């Protein structure tokens, strides 16, 4: 009989109260498990984007056809290529920048297809 089987036989012979205590002691020794994948995460409120949209309204003509990344009224990056914006954001400390493409005057309207 193995050591584990011997211990298991001894545990089975314990009174129920002692078995429960043993289970609690064993569970207390376990590392905390990861939360389940379907666990709800508390929502963060959406930041007020008034300053960003005001900046876009004022500078729309300067950055037409480009992607811009803004935090408040501070321009972090601007480029016609969206990937350039992502690369630039990796080098700066921005919490939750607004990334937006300012349409060019000759852009066709977006119809959602």
Phi and psi restraints in degrees (range 20) as a CNS / XPLOR table:
assign (resid 1 and name C) (resid 2 and name N)
       (resid 2 and name CA) (resid 2 and name C) 1.0 -75.6 20.0 2
assign (resid 2 and name N) (resid 2 and name CA)
       (resid 2 and name C) (resid 3 and name N) 1.0 168.0 20.0 2
assign (resid 2 and name C) (resid 3 and name N)
       (resid 3 and name CA) (resid 3 and name C) 1.0 -61.7 20.0 2
assign (resid 3 and name N) (resid 3 and name CA)
       (resid 3 and name C) (resid 4 and name N) 1.0 -41.8 20.0 2
assign (resid 3 and name C) (resid 4 and name N)
       (resid 4 and name CA) (resid 4 and name C) 1.0 -63.9 20.0 2
assign (resid 4 and name N) (resid 4 and name CA)
       (resid 4 and name C) (resid 5 and name N) 1.0 -43.5 20.0 2
assign (resid 4 and name C) (resid 5 and name N)
       (resid 5 and name CA) (resid 5 and name C) 1.0 -64.1 20.0 2
assign (resid 5 and name N) (resid 5 and name CA)
       (resid 5 and name C) (resid 6 and name N) 1.0 -38.0 20.0 2
assign (resid 5 and name C) (resid 6 and name N)
       (resid 6 and name CA) (resid 6 and name C) 1.0 -63.3 20.0 2
assign (resid 6 and name N) (resid 6 and name CA)
       (resid 6 and name C) (resid 7 and name N) 1.0 -46.2 20.0 2
assign (resid 6 and name C) (resid 7 and name N)
       (resid 7 and name CA) (resid 7 and name C) 1.0 -63.6 20.0 2
assign (resid 7 and name N) (resid 7 and name CA)
       (resid 7 and name C) (resid 8 and name N) 1.0 -41.6 20.0 2
assign (resid 7 and name C) (resid 8 and name N)
       (resid 8 and name CA) (resid 8 and name C) 1.0 -61.5 20.0 2
assign (resid 8 and name N) (resid 8 and name CA)
       (resid 8 and name C) (resid 9 and name N) 1.0 -40.9 20.0 2
assign (resid 8 and name C) (resid 9 and name N)
       (resid 9 and name CA) (resid 9 and name C) 1.0 -62.6 20.0 2
assign (resid 9 and name N) (resid 9 and name CA)
       (resid 9 and name C) (resid 10 and name N) 1.0 -38.3 20.0 2
assign (resid 9 and name C) (resid 10 and name N)
       (resid 10 and name CA) (resid 10 and name C) 1.0 -68.4 20.0 2
assign (resid 10 and name N) (resid 10 and name CA)
       (resid 10 and name C) (resid 11 and name N) 1.0 -38.6 20.0 2
assign (resid 10 and name C) (resid 11 and name N)
       (resid 11 and name CA) (resid 11 and name C) 1.0 -65.0 20.0 2
assign (resid 11 and name N) (resid 11 and name CA)
       (resid 11 and name C) (resid 12 and name N) 1.0 -41.6 20.0 2
assign (resid 11 and name C) (resid 12 and name N)
       (resid 12 and name CA) (resid 12 and name C) 1.0 -61.4 20.0 2
assign (resid 12 and name N) (resid 12 and name CA)
       (resid 12 and name C) (resid 13 and name N) 1.0 -31.7 20.0 2
assign (resid 12 and name C) (resid 13 and name N)
       (resid 13 and name CA) (resid 13 and name C) 1.0 -79.9 20.0 2
assign (resid 13 and name N) (resid 13 and name CA)
       (resid 13 and name C) (resid 14 and name N) 1.0 -11.7 20.0 2
assign (resid 13 and name C) (resid 14 and name N)
       (resid 14 and name CA) (resid 14 and name C) 1.0 -71.0 20.0 2
assign (resid 14 and name N) (resid 14 and name CA)
       (resid 14 and name C) (resid 15 and name N) 1.0 152.1 20.0 2
assign (resid 14 and name C) (resid 15 and name N)
       (resid 15 and name CA) (resid 15 and name C) 1.0 -63.6 20.0 2
assign (resid 15 and name N) (resid 15 and name CA)
       (resid 15 and name C) (resid 16 and name N) 1.0 155.8 20.0 2
assign (resid 15 and name C) (resid 16 and name N)
       (resid 16 and name CA) (resid 16 and name C) 1.0 -54.3 20.0 2
assign (resid 16 and name N) (resid 16 and name CA)
       (resid 16 and name C) (resid 17 and name N) 1.0 -42.1 20.0 2
assign (resid 16 and name C) (resid 17 and name N)
       (resid 17 and name CA) (resid 17 and name C) 1.0 -61.0 20.0 2
assign (resid 17 and name N) (resid 17 and name CA)
       (resid 17 and name C) (resid 18 and name N) 1.0 -41.4 20.0 2
assign (resid 17 and name C) (resid 18 and name N)
       (resid 18 and name CA) (resid 18 and name C) 1.0 -70.4 20.0 2
assign (resid 18 and name N) (resid 18 and name CA)
       (resid 18 and name C) (resid 19 and name N) 1.0 -34.3 20.0 2
assign (resid 18 and name C) (resid 19 and name N)
       (resid 19 and name CA) (resid 19 and name C) 1.0 -64.1 20.0 2
assign (resid 19 and name N) (resid 19 and name CA)
       (resid 19 and name C) (resid 20 and name N) 1.0 -43.4 20.0 2
assign (resid 19 and name C) (resid 20 and name N)
       (resid 20 and name CA) (resid 20 and name C) 1.0 -62.4 20.0 2
assign (resid 20 and name N) (resid 20 and name CA)
       (resid 20 and name C) (resid 21 and name N) 1.0 -42.4 20.0 2
assign (resid 20 and name C) (resid 21 and name N)
       (resid 21 and name CA) (resid 21 and name C) 1.0 -61.8 20.0 2
assign (resid 21 and name N) (resid 21 and name CA)
       (resid 21 and name C) (resid 22 and name N) 1.0 -41.0 20.0 2
assign (resid 21 and name C) (resid 22 and name N)
       (resid 22 and name CA) (resid 22 and name C) 1.0 -63.2 20.0 2
assign (resid 22 and name N) (resid 22 and name CA)
       (resid 22 and name C) (resid 23 and name N) 1.0 -42.4 20.0 2
assign (resid 22 and name C) (resid 23 and name N)
       (resid 23 and name CA) (resid 23 and name C) 1.0 -61.3 20.0 2
assign (resid 23 and name N) (resid 23 and name CA)
       (resid 23 and name C) (resid 24 and name N) 1.0 -43.9 20.0 2
assign (resid 23 and name C) (resid 24 and name N)
       (resid 24 and name CA) (resid 24 and name C) 1.0 -61.9 20.0 2
assign (resid 24 and name N) (resid 24 and name CA)
       (resid 24 and name C) (resid 25 and name N) 1.0 -41.2 20.0 2
assign (resid 24 and name C) (resid 25 and name N)
       (resid 25 and name CA) (resid 25 and name C) 1.0 -64.4 20.0 2
assign (resid 25 and name N) (resid 25 and name CA)
       (resid 25 and name C) (resid 26 and name N) 1.0 -41.1 20.0 2
assign (resid 25 and name C) (resid 26 and name N)
       (resid 26 and name CA) (resid 26 and name C) 1.0 -67.2 20.0 2
assign (resid 26 and name N) (resid 26 and name CA)
       (resid 26 and name C) (resid 27 and name N) 1.0 -43.5 20.0 2
assign (resid 26 and name C) (resid 27 and name N)
       (resid 27 and name CA) (resid 27 and name C) 1.0 -64.1 20.0 2
assign (resid 27 and name N) (resid 27 and name CA)
       (resid 27 and name C) (resid 28 and name N) 1.0 -33.4 20.0 2
assign (resid 27 and name C) (resid 28 and name N)
       (resid 28 and name CA) (resid 28 and name C) 1.0 -67.6 20.0 2
assign (resid 28 and name N) (resid 28 and name CA)
       (resid 28 and name C) (resid 29 and name N) 1.0 -23.2 20.0 2
assign (resid 28 and name C) (resid 29 and name N)
       (resid 29 and name CA) (resid 29 and name C) 1.0 -83.9 20.0 2
assign (resid 29 and name N) (resid 29 and name CA)
       (resid 29 and name C) (resid 30 and name N) 1.0 -13.0 20.0 2
assign (resid 29 and name C) (resid 30 and name N)
       (resid 30 and name CA) (resid 30 and name C) 1.0 -75.6 20.0 2
assign (resid 30 and name N) (resid 30 and name CA)
       (resid 30 and name C) (resid 31 and name N) 1.0 140.4 20.0 2
assign (resid 30 and name C) (resid 31 and name N)
       (resid 31 and name CA) (resid 31 and name C) 1.0 -67.5 20.0 2
assign (resid 31 and name N) (resid 31 and name CA)
       (resid 31 and name C) (resid 32 and name N) 1.0 152.8 20.0 2
assign (resid 31 and name C) (resid 32 and name N)
       (resid 32 and name CA) (resid 32 and name C) 1.0 -62.5 20.0 2
assign (resid 32 and name N) (resid 32 and name CA)
       (resid 32 and name C) (resid 33 and name N) 1.0 138.6 20.0 2
assign (resid 32 and name C) (resid 33 and name N)
       (resid 33 and name CA) (resid 33 and name C) 1.0 -84.1 20.0 2
assign (resid 33 and name N) (resid 33 and name CA)
       (resid 33 and name C) (resid 34 and name N) 1.0 159.2 20.0 2
assign (resid 33 and name C) (resid 34 and name N)
       (resid 34 and name CA) (resid 34 and name C) 1.0 -68.5 20.0 2
assign (resid 34 and name N) (resid 34 and name CA)
       (resid 34 and name C) (resid 35 and name N) 1.0 146.1 20.0 2
assign (resid 34 and name C) (resid 35 and name N)
       (resid 35 and name CA) (resid 35 and name C) 1.0 -64.2 20.0 2
assign (resid 35 and name N) (resid 35 and name CA)
       (resid 35 and name C) (resid 36 and name N) 1.0 150.5 20.0 2
assign (resid 35 and name C) (resid 36 and name N)
       (resid 36 and name CA) (resid 36 and name C) 1.0 -60.6 20.0 2
assign (resid 36 and name N) (resid 36 and name CA)
       (resid 36 and name C) (resid 37 and name N) 1.0 151.9 20.0 2
assign (resid 36 and name C) (resid 37 and name N)
       (resid 37 and name CA) (resid 37 and name C) 1.0 -62.8 20.0 2
assign (resid 37 and name N) (resid 37 and name CA)
       (resid 37 and name C) (resid 38 and name N) 1.0 -25.8 20.0 2
assign (resid 37 and name C) (resid 38 and name N)
       (resid 38 and name CA) (resid 38 and name C) 1.0 -95.4 20.0 2
assign (resid 38 and name N) (resid 38 and name CA)
       (resid 38 and name C) (resid 39 and name N) 1.0 14.8 20.0 2
assign (resid 38 and name C) (resid 39 and name N)
       (resid 39 and name CA) (resid 39 and name C) 1.0 -67.7 20.0 2
assign (resid 39 and name N) (resid 39 and name CA)
       (resid 39 and name C) (resid 40 and name N) 1.0 141.4 20.0 2
assign (resid 39 and name C) (resid 40 and name N)
       (resid 40 and name CA) (resid 40 and name C) 1.0 -77.6 20.0 2
assign (resid 40 and name N) (resid 40 and name CA)
       (resid 40 and name C) (resid 41 and name N) 1.0 138.3 20.0 2
assign (resid 40 and name C) (resid 41 and name N)
       (resid 41 and name CA) (resid 41 and name C) 1.0 -109.4 20.0 2
assign (resid 41 and name N) (resid 41 and name CA)
       (resid 41 and name C) (resid 42 and name N) 1.0 132.4 20.0 2
assign (resid 41 and name C) (resid 42 and name N)
       (resid 42 and name CA) (resid 42 and name C) 1.0 -61.4 20.0 2
assign (resid 42 and name N) (resid 42 and name CA)
       (resid 42 and name C) (resid 43 and name N) 1.0 140.5 20.0 2
assign (resid 42 and name C) (resid 43 and name N)
       (resid 43 and name CA) (resid 43 and name C) 1.0 -78.4 20.0 2
assign (resid 43 and name N) (resid 43 and name CA)
       (resid 43 and name C) (resid 44 and name N) 1.0 145.2 20.0 2
assign (resid 43 and name C) (resid 44 and name N)
       (resid 44 and name CA) (resid 44 and name C) 1.0 -96.9 20.0 2
assign (resid 44 and name N) (resid 44 and name CA)
       (resid 44 and name C) (resid 45 and name N) 1.0 138.6 20.0 2
assign (resid 44 and name C) (resid 45 and name N)
       (resid 45 and name CA) (resid 45 and name C) 1.0 -65.1 20.0 2
assign (resid 45 and name N) (resid 45 and name CA)
       (resid 45 and name C) (resid 46 and name N) 1.0 146.6 20.0 2
assign (resid 45 and name C) (resid 46 and name N)
       (resid 46 and name CA) (resid 46 and name C) 1.0 -67.7 20.0 2
assign (resid 46 and name N) (resid 46 and name CA)
       (resid 46 and name C) (resid 47 and name N) 1.0 135.7 20.0 2
assign (resid 46 and name C) (resid 47 and name N)
       (resid 47 and name CA) (resid 47 and name C) 1.0 -69.4 20.0 2
assign (resid 47 and name N) (resid 47 and name CA)
       (resid 47 and name C) (resid 48 and name N) 1.0 154.3 20.0 2
assign (resid 47 and name C) (resid 48 and name N)
       (resid 48 and name CA) (resid 48 and name C) 1.0 -73.3 20.0 2
assign (resid 48 and name N) (resid 48 and name CA)
       (resid 48 and name C) (resid 49 and name N) 1.0 118.8 20.0 2
assign (resid 48 and name C) (resid 49 and name N)
       (resid 49 and name CA) (resid 49 and name C) 1.0 -101.6 20.0 2
assign (resid 49 and name N) (resid 49 and name CA)
       (resid 49 and name C) (resid 50 and name N) 1.0 17.6 20.0 2
assign (resid 49 and name C) (resid 50 and name N)
       (resid 50 and name CA) (resid 50 and name C) 1.0 -57.2 20.0 2
assign (resid 50 and name N) (resid 50 and name CA)
       (resid 50 and name C) (resid 51 and name N) 1.0 -45.0 20.0 2
assign (resid 50 and name C) (resid 51 and name N)
       (resid 51 and name CA) (resid 51 and name C) 1.0 -66.1 20.0 2
assign (resid 51 and name N) (resid 51 and name CA)
       (resid 51 and name C) (resid 52 and name N) 1.0 -38.7 20.0 2
assign (resid 51 and name C) (resid 52 and name N)
       (resid 52 and name CA) (resid 52 and name C) 1.0 -63.8 20.0 2
assign (resid 52 and name N) (resid 52 and name CA)
       (resid 52 and name C) (resid 53 and name N) 1.0 -45.5 20.0 2
assign (resid 52 and name C) (resid 53 and name N)
       (resid 53 and name CA) (resid 53 and name C) 1.0 -69.2 20.0 2
assign (resid 53 and name N) (resid 53 and name CA)
       (resid 53 and name C) (resid 54 and name N) 1.0 -32.6 20.0 2
assign (resid 53 and name C) (resid 54 and name N)
       (resid 54 and name CA) (resid 54 and name C) 1.0 -64.6 20.0 2
assign (resid 54 and name N) (resid 54 and name CA)
       (resid 54 and name C) (resid 55 and name N) 1.0 -42.1 20.0 2
assign (resid 54 and name C) (resid 55 and name N)
       (resid 55 and name CA) (resid 55 and name C) 1.0 -61.4 20.0 2
assign (resid 55 and name N) (resid 55 and name CA)
       (resid 55 and name C) (resid 56 and name N) 1.0 -44.3 20.0 2
assign (resid 55 and name C) (resid 56 and name N)
       (resid 56 and name CA) (resid 56 and name C) 1.0 -61.7 20.0 2
assign (resid 56 and name N) (resid 56 and name CA)
       (resid 56 and name C) (resid 57 and name N) 1.0 -42.6 20.0 2
assign (resid 56 and name C) (resid 57 and name N)
       (resid 57 and name CA) (resid 57 and name C) 1.0 -61.7 20.0 2
assign (resid 57 and name N) (resid 57 and name CA)
       (resid 57 and name C) (resid 58 and name N) 1.0 -37.9 20.0 2
assign (resid 57 and name C) (resid 58 and name N)
       (resid 58 and name CA) (resid 58 and name C) 1.0 -77.3 20.0 2
assign (resid 58 and name N) (resid 58 and name CA)
       (resid 58 and name C) (resid 59 and name N) 1.0 -31.1 20.0 2
assign (resid 58 and name C) (resid 59 and name N)
       (resid 59 and name CA) (resid 59 and name C) 1.0 -113.8 20.0 2
assign (resid 59 and name N) (resid 59 and name CA)
       (resid 59 and name C) (resid 60 and name N) 1.0 13.1 20.0 2
assign (resid 59 and name C) (resid 60 and name N)
       (resid 60 and name CA) (resid 60 and name C) 1.0 -53.3 20.0 2
assign (resid 60 and name N) (resid 60 and name CA)
       (resid 60 and name C) (resid 61 and name N) 1.0 -43.4 20.0 2
assign (resid 60 and name C) (resid 61 and name N)
       (resid 61 and name CA) (resid 61 and name C) 1.0 -68.5 20.0 2
assign (resid 61 and name N) (resid 61 and name CA)
       (resid 61 and name C) (resid 62 and name N) 1.0 -28.9 20.0 2
assign (resid 61 and name C) (resid 62 and name N)
       (resid 62 and name CA) (resid 62 and name C) 1.0 -75.7 20.0 2
assign (resid 62 and name N) (resid 62 and name CA)
       (resid 62 and name C) (resid 63 and name N) 1.0 -28.7 20.0 2
assign (resid 62 and name C) (resid 63 and name N)
       (resid 63 and name CA) (resid 63 and name C) 1.0 -120.8 20.0 2
assign (resid 63 and name N) (resid 63 and name CA)
       (resid 63 and name C) (resid 64 and name N) 1.0 26.0 20.0 2
assign (resid 63 and name C) (resid 64 and name N)
       (resid 64 and name CA) (resid 64 and name C) 1.0 -59.6 20.0 2
assign (resid 64 and name N) (resid 64 and name CA)
       (resid 64 and name C) (resid 65 and name N) 1.0 133.8 20.0 2
assign (resid 64 and name C) (resid 65 and name N)
       (resid 65 and name CA) (resid 65 and name C) 1.0 80.3 20.0 2
assign (resid 65 and name N) (resid 65 and name CA)
       (resid 65 and name C) (resid 66 and name N) 1.0 10.0 20.0 2
assign (resid 65 and name C) (resid 66 and name N)
       (resid 66 and name CA) (resid 66 and name C) 1.0 -121.2 20.0 2
assign (resid 66 and name N) (resid 66 and name CA)
       (resid 66 and name C) (resid 67 and name N) 1.0 156.5 20.0 2
assign (resid 66 and name C) (resid 67 and name N)
       (resid 67 and name CA) (resid 67 and name C) 1.0 -85.6 20.0 2
assign (resid 67 and name N) (resid 67 and name CA)
       (resid 67 and name C) (resid 68 and name N) 1.0 140.5 20.0 2
assign (resid 67 and name C) (resid 68 and name N)
       (resid 68 and name CA) (resid 68 and name C) 1.0 -128.9 20.0 2
assign (resid 68 and name N) (resid 68 and name CA)
       (resid 68 and name C) (resid 69 and name N) 1.0 147.9 20.0 2
assign (resid 68 and name C) (resid 69 and name N)
       (resid 69 and name CA) (resid 69 and name C) 1.0 -118.6 20.0 2
assign (resid 69 and name N) (resid 69 and name CA)
       (resid 69 and name C) (resid 70 and name N) 1.0 123.4 20.0 2
assign (resid 69 and name C) (resid 70 and name N)
       (resid 70 and name CA) (resid 70 and name C) 1.0 -127.1 20.0 2
assign (resid 70 and name N) (resid 70 and name CA)
       (resid 70 and name C) (resid 71 and name N) 1.0 145.5 20.0 2
assign (resid 70 and name C) (resid 71 and name N)
       (resid 71 and name CA) (resid 71 and name C) 1.0 -130.9 20.0 2
assign (resid 71 and name N) (resid 71 and name CA)
       (resid 71 and name C) (resid 72 and name N) 1.0 108.7 20.0 2
assign (resid 71 and name C) (resid 72 and name N)
       (resid 72 and name CA) (resid 72 and name C) 1.0 66.2 20.0 2
assign (resid 72 and name N) (resid 72 and name CA)
       (resid 72 and name C) (resid 73 and name N) 1.0 -132.1 20.0 2
assign (resid 72 and name C) (resid 73 and name N)
       (resid 73 and name CA) (resid 73 and name C) 1.0 -101.3 20.0 2
assign (resid 73 and name N) (resid 73 and name CA)
       (resid 73 and name C) (resid 74 and name N) 1.0 22.5 20.0 2
assign (resid 73 and name C) (resid 74 and name N)
       (resid 74 and name CA) (resid 74 and name C) 1.0 -103.4 20.0 2
assign (resid 74 and name N) (resid 74 and name CA)
       (resid 74 and name C) (resid 75 and name N) 1.0 123.7 20.0 2
assign (resid 74 and name C) (resid 75 and name N)
       (resid 75 and name CA) (resid 75 and name C) 1.0 -78.7 20.0 2
assign (resid 75 and name N) (resid 75 and name CA)
       (resid 75 and name C) (resid 76 and name N) 1.0 121.5 20.0 2
assign (resid 75 and name C) (resid 76 and name N)
       (resid 76 and name CA) (resid 76 and name C) 1.0 -91.6 20.0 2
assign (resid 76 and name N) (resid 76 and name CA)
       (resid 76 and name C) (resid 77 and name N) 1.0 -44.3 20.0 2
assign (resid 76 and name C) (resid 77 and name N)
       (resid 77 and name CA) (resid 77 and name C) 1.0 -158.4 20.0 2
assign (resid 77 and name N) (resid 77 and name CA)
       (resid 77 and name C) (resid 78 and name N) 1.0 154.2 20.0 2
assign (resid 77 and name C) (resid 78 and name N)
       (resid 78 and name CA) (resid 78 and name C) 1.0 -146.4 20.0 2
assign (resid 78 and name N) (resid 78 and name CA)
       (resid 78 and name C) (resid 79 and name N) 1.0 137.3 20.0 2
assign (resid 78 and name C) (resid 79 and name N)
       (resid 79 and name CA) (resid 79 and name C) 1.0 -168.3 20.0 2
assign (resid 79 and name N) (resid 79 and name CA)
       (resid 79 and name C) (resid 80 and name N) 1.0 150.9 20.0 2
assign (resid 79 and name C) (resid 80 and name N)
       (resid 80 and name CA) (resid 80 and name C) 1.0 -70.8 20.0 2
assign (resid 80 and name N) (resid 80 and name CA)
       (resid 80 and name C) (resid 81 and name N) 1.0 -16.9 20.0 2
assign (resid 80 and name C) (resid 81 and name N)
       (resid 81 and name CA) (resid 81 and name C) 1.0 -103.3 20.0 2
assign (resid 81 and name N) (resid 81 and name CA)
       (resid 81 and name C) (resid 82 and name N) 1.0 121.7 20.0 2
assign (resid 81 and name C) (resid 82 and name N)
       (resid 82 and name CA) (resid 82 and name C) 1.0 -61.8 20.0 2
assign (resid 82 and name N) (resid 82 and name CA)
       (resid 82 and name C) (resid 83 and name N) 1.0 -34.3 20.0 2
assign (resid 82 and name C) (resid 83 and name N)
       (resid 83 and name CA) (resid 83 and name C) 1.0 -64.3 20.0 2
assign (resid 83 and name N) (resid 83 and name CA)
       (resid 83 and name C) (resid 84 and name N) 1.0 -31.9 20.0 2
assign (resid 83 and name C) (resid 84 and name N)
       (resid 84 and name CA) (resid 84 and name C) 1.0 -63.4 20.0 2
assign (resid 84 and name N) (resid 84 and name CA)
       (resid 84 and name C) (resid 85 and name N) 1.0 -35.6 20.0 2
assign (resid 84 and name C) (resid 85 and name N)
       (resid 85 and name CA) (resid 85 and name C) 1.0 -65.6 20.0 2
assign (resid 85 and name N) (resid 85 and name CA)
       (resid 85 and name C) (resid 86 and name N) 1.0 -44.8 20.0 2
assign (resid 85 and name C) (resid 86 and name N)
       (resid 86 and name CA) (resid 86 and name C) 1.0 -61.2 20.0 2
assign (resid 86 and name N) (resid 86 and name CA)
       (resid 86 and name C) (resid 87 and name N) 1.0 -42.1 20.0 2
assign (resid 86 and name C) (resid 87 and name N)
       (resid 87 and name CA) (resid 87 and name C) 1.0 -64.3 20.0 2
assign (resid 87 and name N) (resid 87 and name CA)
       (resid 87 and name C) (resid 88 and name N) 1.0 -40.7 20.0 2
assign (resid 87 and name C) (resid 88 and name N)
       (resid 88 and name CA) (resid 88 and name C) 1.0 -66.6 20.0 2
assign (resid 88 and name N) (resid 88 and name CA)
       (resid 88 and name C) (resid 89 and name N) 1.0 -36.8 20.0 2
assign (resid 88 and name C) (resid 89 and name N)
       (resid 89 and name CA) (resid 89 and name C) 1.0 -68.1 20.0 2
assign (resid 89 and name N) (resid 89 and name CA)
       (resid 89 and name C) (resid 90 and name N) 1.0 -24.4 20.0 2
assign (resid 89 and name C) (resid 90 and name N)
       (resid 90 and name CA) (resid 90 and name C) 1.0 -70.9 20.0 2
assign (resid 90 and name N) (resid 90 and name CA)
       (resid 90 and name C) (resid 91 and name N) 1.0 -19.6 20.0 2
assign (resid 90 and name C) (resid 91 and name N)
       (resid 91 and name CA) (resid 91 and name C) 1.0 -98.1 20.0 2
assign (resid 91 and name N) (resid 91 and name CA)
       (resid 91 and name C) (resid 92 and name N) 1.0 -7.2 20.0 2
assign (resid 91 and name C) (resid 92 and name N)
       (resid 92 and name CA) (resid 92 and name C) 1.0 -119.0 20.0 2
assign (resid 92 and name N) (resid 92 and name CA)
       (resid 92 and name C) (resid 93 and name N) 1.0 161.6 20.0 2
assign (resid 92 and name C) (resid 93 and name N)
       (resid 93 and name CA) (resid 93 and name C) 1.0 -95.9 20.0 2
assign (resid 93 and name N) (resid 93 and name CA)
       (resid 93 and name C) (resid 94 and name N) 1.0 93.0 20.0 2
assign (resid 93 and name C) (resid 94 and name N)
       (resid 94 and name CA) (resid 94 and name C) 1.0 -124.1 20.0 2
assign (resid 94 and name N) (resid 94 and name CA)
       (resid 94 and name C) (resid 95 and name N) 1.0 128.5 20.0 2
assign (resid 94 and name C) (resid 95 and name N)
       (resid 95 and name CA) (resid 95 and name C) 1.0 -67.7 20.0 2
assign (resid 95 and name N) (resid 95 and name CA)
       (resid 95 and name C) (resid 96 and name N) 1.0 -67.3 20.0 2
assign (resid 95 and name C) (resid 96 and name N)
       (resid 96 and name CA) (resid 96 and name C) 1.0 -141.1 20.0 2
assign (resid 96 and name N) (resid 96 and name CA)
       (resid 96 and name C) (resid 97 and name N) 1.0 76.9 20.0 2
assign (resid 96 and name C) (resid 97 and name N)
       (resid 97 and name CA) (resid 97 and name C) 1.0 -70.9 20.0 2
assign (resid 97 and name N) (resid 97 and name CA)
       (resid 97 and name C) (resid 98 and name N) 1.0 154.1 20.0 2
assign (resid 97 and name C) (resid 98 and name N)
       (resid 98 and name CA) (resid 98 and name C) 1.0 -88.6 20.0 2
assign (resid 98 and name N) (resid 98 and name CA)
       (resid 98 and name C) (resid 99 and name N) 1.0 126.1 20.0 2
assign (resid 98 and name C) (resid 99 and name N)
       (resid 99 and name CA) (resid 99 and name C) 1.0 -112.4 20.0 2
assign (resid 99 and name N) (resid 99 and name CA)
       (resid 99 and name C) (resid 100 and name N) 1.0 125.0 20.0 2
assign (resid 99 and name C) (resid 100 and name N)
       (resid 100 and name CA) (resid 100 and name C) 1.0 -148.3 20.0 2
assign (resid 100 and name N) (resid 100 and name CA)
       (resid 100 and name C) (resid 101 and name N) 1.0 142.5 20.0 2
assign (resid 100 and name C) (resid 101 and name N)
       (resid 101 and name CA) (resid 101 and name C) 1.0 -98.2 20.0 2
assign (resid 101 and name N) (resid 101 and name CA)
       (resid 101 and name C) (resid 102 and name N) 1.0 124.3 20.0 2
assign (resid 101 and name C) (resid 102 and name N)
       (resid 102 and name CA) (resid 102 and name C) 1.0 -87.5 20.0 2
assign (resid 102 and name N) (resid 102 and name CA)
       (resid 102 and name C) (resid 103 and name N) 1.0 117.2 20.0 2
assign (resid 102 and name C) (resid 103 and name N)
       (resid 103 and name CA) (resid 103 and name C) 1.0 -65.8 20.0 2
assign (resid 103 and name N) (resid 103 and name CA)
       (resid 103 and name C) (resid 104 and name N) 1.0 145.7 20.0 2
assign (resid 103 and name C) (resid 104 and name N)
       (resid 104 and name CA) (resid 104 and name C) 1.0 -80.1 20.0 2
assign (resid 104 and name N) (resid 104 and name CA)
       (resid 104 and name C) (resid 105 and name N) 1.0 155.6 20.0 2
assign (resid 104 and name C) (resid 105 and name N)
       (resid 105 and name CA) (resid 105 and name C) 1.0 -59.4 20.0 2
assign (resid 105 and name N) (resid 105 and name CA)
       (resid 105 and name C) (resid 106 and name N) 1.0 -29.9 20.0 2
assign (resid 105 and name C) (resid 106 and name N)
       (resid 106 and name CA) (resid 106 and name C) 1.0 -94.1 20.0 2
assign (resid 106 and name N) (resid 106 and name CA)
       (resid 106 and name C) (resid 107 and name N) 1.0 6.2 20.0 2
assign (resid 106 and name C) (resid 107 and name N)
       (resid 107 and name CA) (resid 107 and name C) 1.0 -65.2 20.0 2
assign (resid 107 and name N) (resid 107 and name CA)
       (resid 107 and name C) (resid 108 and name N) 1.0 143.1 20.0 2
assign (resid 107 and name C) (resid 108 and name N)
       (resid 108 and name CA) (resid 108 and name C) 1.0 -75.0 20.0 2
assign (resid 108 and name N) (resid 108 and name CA)
       (resid 108 and name C) (resid 109 and name N) 1.0 149.5 20.0 2
assign (resid 108 and name C) (resid 109 and name N)
       (resid 109 and name CA) (resid 109 and name C) 1.0 -67.6 20.0 2
assign (resid 109 and name N) (resid 109 and name CA)
       (resid 109 and name C) (resid 110 and name N) 1.0 144.4 20.0 2
assign (resid 109 and name C) (resid 110 and name N)
       (resid 110 and name CA) (resid 110 and name C) 1.0 -77.2 20.0 2
assign (resid 110 and name N) (resid 110 and name CA)
       (resid 110 and name C) (resid 111 and name N) 1.0 127.5 20.0 2
assign (resid 110 and name C) (resid 111 and name N)
       (resid 111 and name CA) (resid 111 and name C) 1.0 -113.6 20.0 2
assign (resid 111 and name N) (resid 111 and name CA)
       (resid 111 and name C) (resid 112 and name N) 1.0 1.9 20.0 2
assign (resid 111 and name C) (resid 112 and name N)
       (resid 112 and name CA) (resid 112 and name C) 1.0 78.0 20.0 2
assign (resid 112 and name N) (resid 112 and name CA)
       (resid 112 and name C) (resid 113 and name N) 1.0 26.1 20.0 2
